[in-house]
Amino acid sequence: MTAEISTRQEVLLLSDREVKDKTSSKTIMGVGEKKTYTLSYFNVRGRAEPIRMLFALAEVDYTDKRISHVDWPALKSATPFGQLPVLEVSGDNMKAPLTLSQTNSILRYLAREFGLDGRTSSDKVKVDMIVETMRDSINPITEIFNETDENKRNEVLFKYSEDLLPRFLNYLTENLSSEWFLDQVSLADAVIYVAFDNISMFLPDFLDRKSYWKLREWRSRFESHPKICEWLSIRPTTAY
Ligand SMILES: N[C@@H](CCC(=O)N[C@@H](CS)C(=O)NCC(=O)O)C(=O)O
């Protein structure tokens, strides 16, 4: 399928579509093309959950493939970096199917495809900041999760709750727009929601602090978003 587009800016925004002639006729391939998405991850929320939330927000169908730990060793070498999540994308008009690895790359790709990455350049970089801060905040959580020595575990948890976490939550409190993180729902909201889920797992009362009332309101609003509300009601119940 082809389509005529009018400005250079639009060409740049139309991600992943084959541009035939960027300078003159600006005919692009693949507009309106139906893509097929398969997301592979373990049967937990983990790193895949913000990706699943993007599909929910965009109301785009995908296969939510859940790999068992028993099957994983046989599948590992077929993935780009021996890790999950992996997103496979194919479509009639794509030159070749894509096999994508790295959570944040997948998140950014889908957010761009679905128009959930912010409207302006300033909004896009704010979304990026949230995505990167989330990565930093997941690392200590993973460490806490895997640490068997209780003293070491408490040490990491204490440092996390006294330093990185308050900074992150204060930044959010100061930067939330009236309804969402930006003036429209975006990848940032999905990522923040999953971060709060993780925080609540280890520090169940942390967000109850008086100064975080704005964040609690935001969380309830996000949970009430019709597409998120539906996803939360149908998603498989898993340990984390
Ligand atoms: N930087 C990667 C890390 C991915 C990662 O650590 N995946 C874990 C699951 S959360 C995994 O695949 N573990 C199994 C293995 O390494 O064999 C990303 O963000 O996607």
The ligand as a Tripos MOL2 file, in Angstrom:
@<TRIPOS>MOLECULE
LIG
   20    19     1     0     0
SMALL
NO_CHARGES

@<TRIPOS>ATOM
      1 N1         19.0170   -5.6780   29.0690 N.3       1 LIG1
      2 C1         18.0540   -6.7190   28.8130 C.3       1 LIG1
      3 C2         18.0650   -7.6640   29.9850 C.3       1 LIG1
      4 C3         17.1190   -8.8210   29.7360 C.3       1 LIG1
      5 C4         17.1540   -9.8490   30.8580 C.2       1 LIG1
      6 O1         17.9680   -9.7760   31.8020 O.2       1 LIG1
      7 N2         16.2670  -10.8470   30.7240 N.am      1 LIG1
      8 C5         16.1890  -11.9000   31.6740 C.3       1 LIG1
      9 C6         14.7540  -12.0300   32.1790 C.3       1 LIG1
     10 S1         14.2250  -10.5780   33.0210 S.3       1 LIG1
     11 C7         16.5120  -13.2090   30.9590 C.2       1 LIG1
     12 O2         16.3020  -13.3560   29.7760 O.2       1 LIG1
     13 N3         17.0010  -14.1880   31.7280 N.am      1 LIG1
     14 C8         17.2480  -15.5120   31.2310 C.3       1 LIG1
     15 C9         18.6560  -15.7270   30.8040 C.2       1 LIG1
     16 O3         19.4850  -14.7780   30.8420 O.co2     1 LIG1
     17 O4         18.9590  -16.8770   30.4170 O.co2     1 LIG1
     18 C10        16.6720   -6.1000   28.5950 C.2       1 LIG1
     19 O5         16.4240   -5.0240   29.1450 O.co2     1 LIG1
     20 O6         15.8520   -6.6660   27.8580 O.co2     1 LIG1
@<TRIPOS>BOND
     1     1     2 1
     2     2     3 1
     3     2    18 1
     4     3     4 1
     5     4     5 1
     6     5     6 2
     7     5     7 1
     8     7     8 1
     9     8     9 1
    10     8    11 1
    11     9    10 1
    12    11    12 2
    13    11    13 1
    14    13    14 1
    15    14    15 1
    16    15    16 2
    17    15    17 1
    18    18    19 2
    19    18    20 1
@<TRIPOS>SUBSTRUCTURE
     1 LIG1         1 GROUP 0 **** ****
